[in-house]
Amino acid sequence: MEKTKSPEESRKLLDKITFDLTRSIVKRDELTHFWYFILVMFAAVGLWGWGIQIRDGLGVTGMRDYVSWGMYIANFVFFVAVSLIGFLISSSLQLLKISWSKPISRVAEQIAIAAVALAGIIIVMDMGRPDRFLNVFLHGRFASPIIWDVTVVTTYLTISVLLYYIPLIPDLALLRDRGGDDIPKWKMQVYKILSLGWKGNDKQYKLVAHSMRVLMILILPVGLSIHTVTSWLFAATLRSGWDTTIFGPYFVAGAFVAGAAAVVILMYAYRVRYRLGDYFEELHFDYMGKLLVFVCLVYLYFNINEFWVPAYKMKTAEGIHLRTLFTGSYAPMFWSAQMLGLILPILLMLFPFFRKPLPLTIISVFVLIASWLKRYIIVVPTLEHPFLPVQNVPDYFKHYSPTSIEIMITIFSFMAALLIITVLAKMFPVITIWEYAEEKGIDKEILAEPKK
């Protein structure tokens, strides 16, 4: 924390910080409207595709008897993976008192909320009879991994929302008391309601700190559970490619890679769009680059374990599966994911230049795309190689290819996630104002003062 300033200096600094960090809320221009239009239109097209799927059934997709999980489950696993960044940034690093992570914790929670919400939605879209979804809660069996997955996804979403909202309360009160005329009146009314009568006294700050610590500790087992249980949906089978004991930590490590890449991309977008270069500094990108190198190395280790052990033994079924990945029809996708998503990023990010904002963001885009490709590779090729021979079926049963309906719904899922993030950014500050002000030596009493 910086040295305490005089009251007048603190007020001027607070005004500047508030002005800068509310730029996302008050900024309204043609680009914003066009961005909303793009997101809503693509999301609407995806919903239209889902309507066709509900009307005509899952036969409009490329999924058949053998590949019964396709692009939808790849999307589900991807969104669950990205959501785990809230566990890493907002909980683990905060509990370890790593101070540089504070300005990016709200960015991580935005991504976590959007991703885990879409993970739940995409599962419903994968159902042939979504009207029976409530039966999971009403008649779910404890022995089924599906009920575990639904439980941890719901719990993780609840905790993520609380982790986002509770430290937001002092900011909402700050905007309620110091918000300018450029903030729409309806937003001011929302801030007044959601601030819950915040006064800014020591007792309230202690209550926030205690609540945050409880949630940070609570999200640790839930965060690990959400992706571990997801991995068990695969590993509890005897299929070659899934029949492994490392899927739990393997999925968690991959989740940290995807989530860290998503945070870097969103940080850069906010830095450029809302001119937050003084807040998302090069220091933050440098540390995020180092963190991304570390989690990529861990994930690379698990990738080596996943493929080296079965490749050494080359059992019949596993040999067929691995040949398809290494030299067969899925080889371009497999090697692209490994090279562009792990090996090259690790080598490049070892150099300080590639941990600067723009180079790191470009690398993160490739890492995020490769992360999705990796989930597709986990799901589809394994299902195309059952133990029993594939015979007496049409040719299109033997190979999976996503249809236009699946692509439309996939586009919907990404647009809907971006829409949630955009709405959160336009409604609330993307960096915690009161924590940043405290780091700059501004007293809590000044934070509680109404603007004169």
C-alpha positions as CSV (number, residue, x, y, z in Angstrom):
1,M,0.0,0.0,0.0
2,E,1.2,3.5,-0.8
3,K,1.8,6.1,1.8
4,T,-1.4,7.8,3.1
5,K,-2.1,11.0,1.3
6,S,-3.7,14.3,2.5
7,P,-7.5,14.3,2.4
8,E,-7.6,16.7,-0.5
9,E,-5.0,14.7,-2.5
10,S,-7.0,11.5,-1.7
11,R,-10.3,13.0,-2.9
12,K,-8.7,14.2,-6.2
13,L,-7.1,10.8,-6.7
14,L,-10.4,9.0,-5.9
15,D,-12.2,11.2,-8.4
16,K,-9.7,10.2,-11.1
17,I,-9.8,6.5,-10.3
18,T,-13.6,6.5,-10.2
19,F,-13.7,8.4,-13.5
20,D,-11.3,5.9,-15.2
21,L,-12.9,2.8,-13.8
22,T,-16.4,3.8,-14.6
23,R,-15.6,4.5,-18.2
24,S,-16.9,1.1,-19.2
25,I,-20.3,2.0,-17.6
26,V,-20.8,5.4,-19.2
27,K,-19.1,4.8,-22.6
28,R,-21.9,4.7,-25.2
29,D,-21.1,4.9,-28.9
30,E,-21.9,3.3,-32.2
31,L,-19.3,0.7,-31.7
32,T,-20.9,-0.5,-28.5
33,H,-24.3,-0.6,-30.2
34,F,-22.9,-2.5,-33.1
35,W,-21.2,-5.0,-30.8
36,Y,-24.5,-5.6,-29.0
37,F,-26.2,-6.1,-32.4
38,I,-23.7,-8.7,-33.5
39,L,-23.9,-10.7,-30.3
40,V,-27.7,-10.6,-30.2
41,M,-28.1,-11.5,-33.9
42,F,-25.8,-14.5,-33.7
43,A,-27.3,-15.6,-30.4
44,A,-30.8,-15.4,-32.0
45,V,-29.7,-17.5,-35.0
46,G,-28.4,-20.1,-32.5
47,L,-31.7,-20.1,-30.6
48,W,-33.5,-20.5,-33.9
49,G,-31.4,-23.6,-34.7
50,W,-32.2,-25.0,-31.2
51,G,-35.9,-24.5,-32.0
52,I,-35.5,-26.6,-35.1
53,Q,-33.7,-29.3,-33.1
54,I,-36.4,-29.4,-30.5
55,R,-39.0,-29.6,-33.3
56,D,-37.3,-32.3,-35.4
57,G,-35.2,-34.1,-32.7
58,L,-31.5,-34.8,-32.5
59,G,-31.6,-36.4,-35.9
60,V,-30.8,-32.9,-37.3
61,T,-27.3,-33.2,-35.7
62,G,-24.4,-35.4,-36.8
63,M,-24.7,-37.5,-33.6
64,R,-25.7,-41.1,-34.2
65,D,-25.6,-44.5,-32.3
66,Y,-21.8,-44.5,-32.1
67,V,-20.8,-40.9,-31.7
68,S,-23.6,-39.9,-29.3
69,W,-21.6,-37.1,-27.9
70,G,-20.3,-34.5,-30.4
71,M,-19.7,-30.8,-30.6
72,Y,-22.1,-30.0,-27.8
73,I,-20.2,-32.0,-25.1
74,A,-16.9,-30.6,-26.4
75,N,-18.4,-27.1,-25.8
76,F,-19.6,-28.2,-22.4
77,V,-16.1,-29.4,-21.3
78,F,-14.6,-26.3,-22.8
79,F,-16.8,-23.9,-20.9
80,V,-16.4,-25.8,-17.7
81,A,-12.6,-25.6,-18.2
82,V,-12.6,-21.8,-18.8
83,S,-14.9,-21.2,-15.7
84,L,-12.2,-22.7,-13.5
85,I,-10.1,-19.5,-13.8
86,G,-12.3,-18.0,-11.1
87,F,-11.0,-20.7,-8.7
88,L,-7.4,-19.9,-9.7
89,I,-7.3,-16.1,-9.8
90,S,-10.1,-15.1,-7.3
91,S,-9.4,-17.7,-4.7
92,S,-6.0,-19.5,-4.9
93,L,-3.9,-16.4,-5.7
94,Q,-5.9,-14.2,-3.3
95,L,-5.5,-16.6,-0.4
96,L,-1.8,-16.7,-1.1
97,K,-1.8,-12.9,-0.8
98,I,-0.4,-12.4,-4.3
99,S,-1.2,-8.7,-4.7
100,W,-0.8,-8.4,-8.4
101,S,-3.9,-10.6,-9.0
102,K,-6.3,-8.2,-7.3
103,P,-7.0,-5.9,-10.3
104,I,-7.7,-8.9,-12.5
105,S,-9.9,-10.9,-10.0
106,R,-13.1,-9.3,-11.3
107,V,-12.2,-10.1,-14.9
108,A,-11.7,-13.7,-13.8
109,E,-15.1,-13.8,-12.1
110,Q,-16.8,-12.3,-15.1
111,I,-15.4,-15.1,-17.3
112,A,-16.2,-17.8,-14.6
113,I,-19.9,-16.7,-14.4
114,A,-20.4,-16.5,-18.1
115,A,-18.6,-19.8,-18.8
116,V,-20.3,-21.9,-16.1
117,A,-23.7,-20.5,-17.0
118,L,-23.2,-21.5,-20.6
119,A,-21.9,-24.9,-19.5
120,G,-25.2,-25.5,-17.9
121,I,-27.2,-24.2,-20.9
122,I,-25.3,-26.2,-23.5
123,I,-26.1,-29.5,-21.6
124,V,-29.8,-28.7,-21.8
125,M,-29.3,-28.0,-25.5
126,D,-27.7,-31.4,-25.9
127,M,-30.8,-33.1,-24.6
128,G,-33.3,-34.6,-26.9
129,R,-36.0,-33.9,-24.4
130,P,-35.1,-30.8,-22.5
131,D,-38.6,-30.7,-21.0
132,R,-37.4,-33.7,-18.8
133,F,-34.4,-31.8,-17.4
134,L,-36.2,-31.4,-14.0
135,N,-36.2,-35.2,-13.7
136,V,-32.5,-35.0,-12.9
137,F,-33.3,-33.2,-9.7
138,L,-36.6,-35.0,-9.0
139,H,-35.5,-38.5,-9.8
140,G,-31.7,-38.3,-9.9
141,R,-29.7,-41.3,-8.7
142,F,-26.7,-40.8,-6.5
143,A,-24.8,-43.5,-8.4
144,S,-25.0,-41.5,-11.6
145,P,-22.1,-39.1,-12.3
146,I,-24.6,-36.9,-14.1
147,I,-26.2,-35.8,-10.8
148,W,-22.8,-35.0,-9.4
149,D,-22.0,-32.8,-12.4
150,V,-25.3,-30.9,-12.2
151,T,-24.8,-30.4,-8.4
152,V,-21.2,-29.1,-8.7
153,V,-22.0,-26.9,-11.7
154,T,-24.9,-25.3,-9.9
155,T,-22.9,-24.8,-6.7
156,Y,-19.9,-23.4,-8.5
157,L,-22.1,-20.9,-10.3
158,T,-23.7,-19.8,-7.0
159,I,-20.3,-19.3,-5.3
160,S,-18.9,-17.5,-8.4
161,V,-21.8,-15.0,-8.4
162,L,-21.3,-14.4,-4.7
163,L,-17.5,-13.9,-5.2
164,Y,-18.3,-11.4,-7.9
165,Y,-21.1,-9.6,-6.0
166,I,-19.9,-9.3,-2.4
167,P,-16.7,-7.2,-3.2
168,L,-18.9,-5.2,-5.6
169,I,-21.1,-3.8,-2.9
170,P,-18.7,-1.1,-1.7
171,D,-18.2,-0.1,-5.4
172,L,-22.0,0.1,-5.9
173,A,-22.3,2.4,-2.8
174,L,-19.4,4.5,-4.2
175,L,-21.2,4.9,-7.5
176,R,-24.5,5.6,-5.6
177,D,-22.9,8.4,-3.7
178,R,-20.3,9.8,-6.2
179,G,-21.8,8.8,-9.6
180,G,-22.0,11.6,-12.1
181,D,-24.8,12.8,-14.4
182,D,-23.3,10.7,-17.2
183,I,-24.4,7.5,-15.5
184,P,-28.0,6.7,-16.6
185,K,-30.6,7.2,-13.8
186,W,-31.8,3.6,-14.1
187,K,-28.3,2.3,-13.4
188,M,-28.1,4.6,-10.4
189,Q,-31.3,3.1,-9.1
190,V,-29.9,-0.4,-9.6
191,Y,-26.7,0.6,-7.7
192,K,-28.9,2.0,-4.9
193,I,-30.8,-1.3,-4.6
194,L,-27.8,-3.6,-4.9
195,S,-25.6,-1.6,-2.5
196,L,-27.9,-2.8,0.3
197,G,-27.6,0.4,2.3
198,W,-23.8,0.2,2.5
199,K,-22.3,2.8,4.9
200,G,-18.6,2.0,4.6
201,N,-17.8,1.5,8.3
202,D,-15.2,-0.9,9.6
203,K,-17.7,-3.5,10.7
204,Q,-19.0,-3.8,7.2
205,Y,-15.6,-4.0,5.7
206,K,-14.7,-6.8,8.2
207,L,-17.9,-8.6,7.2
208,V,-17.0,-8.4,3.5
209,A,-13.4,-9.6,4.2
210,H,-14.7,-12.5,6.3
211,S,-17.3,-13.5,3.7
212,M,-14.8,-13.4,0.9
213,R,-12.4,-15.6,2.8
214,V,-15.1,-18.2,3.5
215,L,-16.1,-18.2,-0.1
216,M,-12.5,-18.4,-1.3
217,I,-11.9,-21.5,0.8
218,L,-15.3,-23.0,-0.1
219,I,-14.7,-22.7,-3.8
220,L,-11.5,-24.7,-3.6
221,P,-13.1,-28.1,-3.3
222,V,-16.0,-27.1,-5.5
223,G,-13.7,-25.8,-8.2
224,L,-11.7,-29.0,-8.2
225,S,-14.9,-31.1,-8.1
226,I,-16.5,-29.4,-11.1
227,H,-13.8,-30.4,-13.6
228,T,-12.9,-33.7,-11.8
229,V,-16.5,-34.9,-11.9
230,T,-16.7,-33.8,-15.6
231,S,-13.6,-35.9,-16.3
232,W,-15.2,-38.9,-14.5
233,L,-18.0,-38.9,-17.0
234,F,-15.4,-40.0,-19.5
235,A,-13.0,-42.0,-17.3
236,A,-15.6,-44.1,-15.7
237,T,-16.0,-46.0,-19.0
238,L,-13.8,-48.7,-20.5
239,R,-13.3,-46.9,-23.9
240,S,-9.8,-46.5,-25.2
241,G,-8.7,-42.9,-25.0
242,W,-10.8,-42.3,-21.8
243,D,-9.9,-45.4,-19.7
244,T,-7.2,-43.6,-17.6
245,T,-6.7,-42.6,-14.0
246,I,-5.1,-39.2,-14.7
247,F,-8.2,-37.6,-16.2
248,G,-9.1,-35.7,-13.0
249,P,-5.9,-33.7,-12.6
250,Y,-5.4,-33.7,-16.4
251,F,-8.7,-31.9,-16.9
252,V,-8.0,-29.4,-14.1
253,A,-4.5,-28.5,-15.5
254,G,-6.1,-28.0,-19.0
255,A,-8.8,-25.8,-17.4
256,F,-6.2,-23.5,-15.9
257,V,-4.6,-23.1,-19.4
258,A,-7.8,-22.2,-21.1
259,G,-9.0,-19.9,-18.3
260,A,-5.7,-18.0,-18.1
261,A,-5.7,-17.5,-21.8
262,A,-9.3,-16.1,-21.7
263,V,-8.3,-13.7,-18.9
264,V,-5.4,-12.3,-20.9
265,I,-7.6,-11.7,-23.9
266,L,-10.3,-9.9,-21.8
267,M,-7.7,-7.9,-20.0
268,Y,-6.3,-6.6,-23.2
269,A,-9.8,-5.9,-24.6
270,Y,-10.6,-3.8,-21.6
271,R,-7.2,-2.1,-21.6
272,V,-7.6,-0.9,-25.2
273,R,-11.4,-0.3,-25.3
274,Y,-11.6,1.6,-22.0
275,R,-8.1,3.0,-21.9
276,L,-7.1,1.2,-18.7
277,G,-3.4,1.0,-19.4
278,D,-2.6,2.4,-16.0
279,Y,-4.6,-0.3,-14.3
280,F,-4.0,-3.4,-16.5
281,E,-0.3,-2.7,-16.6
282,E,2.5,-4.5,-18.4
283,L,3.4,-6.0,-15.0
284,H,0.1,-7.8,-14.9
285,F,0.5,-9.2,-18.4
286,D,4.1,-10.3,-17.6
287,Y,2.9,-12.2,-14.5
288,M,-0.1,-13.7,-16.4
289,G,2.4,-14.8,-19.0
290,K,4.5,-16.5,-16.4
291,L,1.5,-18.1,-14.9
292,L,0.4,-19.3,-18.3
293,V,3.8,-20.8,-18.9
294,F,3.6,-22.7,-15.6
295,V,0.1,-24.2,-16.2
296,C,1.0,-25.0,-19.8
297,L,4.1,-27.0,-18.6
298,V,1.9,-28.9,-16.1
299,Y,-0.6,-29.6,-18.8
300,L,2.1,-30.7,-21.2
301,Y,3.3,-33.2,-18.6
302,F,-0.2,-34.7,-18.4
303,N,-0.4,-34.8,-22.2
304,I,2.8,-36.8,-22.3
305,N,1.4,-39.1,-19.7
306,E,-1.9,-39.5,-21.5
307,F,-0.3,-40.5,-24.8
308,W,3.1,-41.9,-24.0
309,V,2.0,-44.7,-21.7
310,P,-0.6,-46.3,-24.1
311,A,1.7,-45.6,-27.1
312,Y,4.4,-47.6,-25.4
313,K,2.1,-50.6,-24.9
314,M,0.1,-50.1,-28.2
315,K,-2.8,-52.4,-27.3
316,T,-5.0,-53.2,-30.2
317,A,-7.9,-50.7,-29.4
318,E,-5.6,-48.0,-28.1
319,G,-3.3,-48.5,-31.1
320,I,-6.1,-47.8,-33.5
321,H,-7.1,-44.7,-31.5
322,L,-3.6,-43.3,-31.3
323,R,-2.8,-43.9,-35.0
324,T,-5.9,-41.9,-35.9
325,L,-4.7,-39.0,-33.7
326,F,-1.0,-39.2,-34.7
327,T,-1.1,-40.0,-38.4
328,G,-4.8,-40.4,-39.3
329,S,-7.7,-38.2,-40.1
330,Y,-7.4,-36.2,-36.8
331,A,-3.7,-35.7,-37.0
332,P,-3.9,-32.1,-38.3
333,M,-6.2,-31.1,-35.5
334,F,-4.2,-33.0,-32.9
335,W,-0.8,-31.7,-33.8
336,S,-2.2,-28.1,-34.2
337,A,-3.6,-28.3,-30.7
338,Q,-0.3,-29.6,-29.3
339,M,2.0,-27.3,-31.2
340,L,0.0,-24.0,-31.3
341,G,-1.7,-24.5,-27.9
342,L,1.3,-25.8,-25.8
343,I,4.8,-26.2,-27.2
344,L,5.2,-23.0,-29.2
345,P,3.4,-20.8,-26.6
346,I,5.7,-22.2,-23.8
347,L,8.8,-21.5,-25.9
348,L,7.7,-18.0,-26.9
349,M,6.6,-16.9,-23.4
350,L,9.9,-17.7,-21.9
351,F,11.1,-14.5,-23.6
352,P,10.0,-11.2,-21.9
353,F,9.0,-9.6,-25.2
354,F,6.2,-12.2,-25.7
355,R,4.8,-11.5,-22.3
356,K,4.0,-7.9,-23.3
357,P,0.3,-7.1,-23.7
358,L,-0.2,-7.5,-27.5
359,P,2.1,-10.5,-28.2
360,L,0.7,-12.3,-25.1
361,T,-2.8,-11.6,-26.2
362,I,-2.1,-13.1,-29.7
363,I,-0.5,-16.2,-28.1
364,S,-3.5,-16.5,-25.8
365,V,-5.9,-16.5,-28.7
366,F,-4.1,-19.5,-30.2
367,V,-4.0,-21.2,-26.8
368,L,-7.8,-20.7,-26.4
369,I,-8.6,-22.0,-29.8
370,A,-6.3,-25.0,-29.3
371,S,-8.0,-25.6,-26.0
372,W,-11.4,-26.0,-27.7
373,L,-9.8,-28.3,-30.4
374,K,-8.4,-30.4,-27.6
375,R,-11.8,-30.9,-26.1
376,Y,-13.2,-31.9,-29.5
377,I,-10.3,-34.4,-29.8
378,I,-11.1,-35.9,-26.4
379,V,-14.8,-36.4,-27.2
380,V,-15.2,-37.4,-30.9
381,P,-12.3,-39.7,-32.0
382,T,-12.7,-41.9,-29.0
383,L,-16.4,-42.5,-29.8
384,E,-15.6,-43.3,-33.4
385,H,-13.6,-46.4,-32.2
386,P,-15.9,-48.6,-30.2
387,F,-14.7,-52.1,-29.2
388,L,-17.4,-53.8,-31.2
389,P,-17.1,-53.7,-35.0
390,V,-19.1,-51.0,-36.8
391,Q,-21.0,-53.0,-39.4
392,N,-24.4,-53.0,-41.1
393,V,-24.9,-49.3,-40.7
394,P,-24.9,-46.4,-43.2
395,D,-21.5,-44.7,-43.9
396,Y,-22.6,-41.5,-42.1
397,F,-22.9,-43.6,-38.9
398,K,-19.2,-44.4,-39.0
399,H,-17.8,-40.9,-38.9
400,Y,-19.0,-37.8,-37.1
401,S,-19.3,-34.4,-38.8
402,P,-21.1,-31.5,-37.1
403,T,-24.2,-30.2,-39.0
404,S,-25.2,-26.6,-39.5
405,I,-27.6,-26.8,-36.5
406,E,-24.7,-27.8,-34.2
407,I,-22.5,-25.0,-35.6
408,M,-25.3,-22.5,-35.1
409,I,-25.9,-23.6,-31.5
410,T,-22.1,-23.6,-30.9
411,I,-21.9,-20.0,-32.2
412,F,-24.9,-19.2,-29.9
413,S,-23.0,-20.5,-26.8
414,F,-19.9,-18.3,-27.5
415,M,-22.0,-15.2,-28.4
416,A,-24.1,-15.7,-25.2
417,A,-21.0,-16.0,-23.1
418,L,-19.6,-12.8,-24.6
419,L,-23.0,-11.1,-24.1
420,I,-23.0,-11.9,-20.4
421,I,-19.4,-10.6,-20.1
422,T,-20.4,-7.4,-22.0
423,V,-23.4,-6.8,-19.9
424,L,-21.4,-7.2,-16.7
425,A,-18.8,-4.8,-18.0
426,K,-21.4,-2.2,-19.0
427,M,-23.2,-2.4,-15.7
428,F,-20.3,-2.6,-13.2
429,P,-16.7,-1.5,-13.0
430,V,-14.2,-4.1,-14.4
431,I,-11.7,-3.4,-11.6
432,T,-12.6,-3.2,-7.9
433,I,-12.5,0.5,-7.2
434,W,-12.3,0.4,-3.4
435,E,-9.5,-2.1,-3.3
436,Y,-7.5,-0.2,-5.9
437,A,-8.0,3.0,-3.9
438,E,-6.8,1.4,-0.7
439,E,-3.7,0.2,-2.5
440,K,-3.1,3.9,-3.4
441,G,-3.4,5.0,0.2
442,I,-6.9,6.4,0.2
443,D,-8.6,6.0,3.6
444,K,-12.0,4.2,3.9
445,E,-13.5,7.4,5.4
446,I,-13.0,9.3,2.1
447,L,-14.4,6.4,0.2
448,A,-17.6,6.7,2.2
449,E,-17.9,10.5,1.6
450,P,-20.6,11.6,-0.9
451,K,-19.3,13.6,-3.8
452,K,-19.5,17.4,-3.3
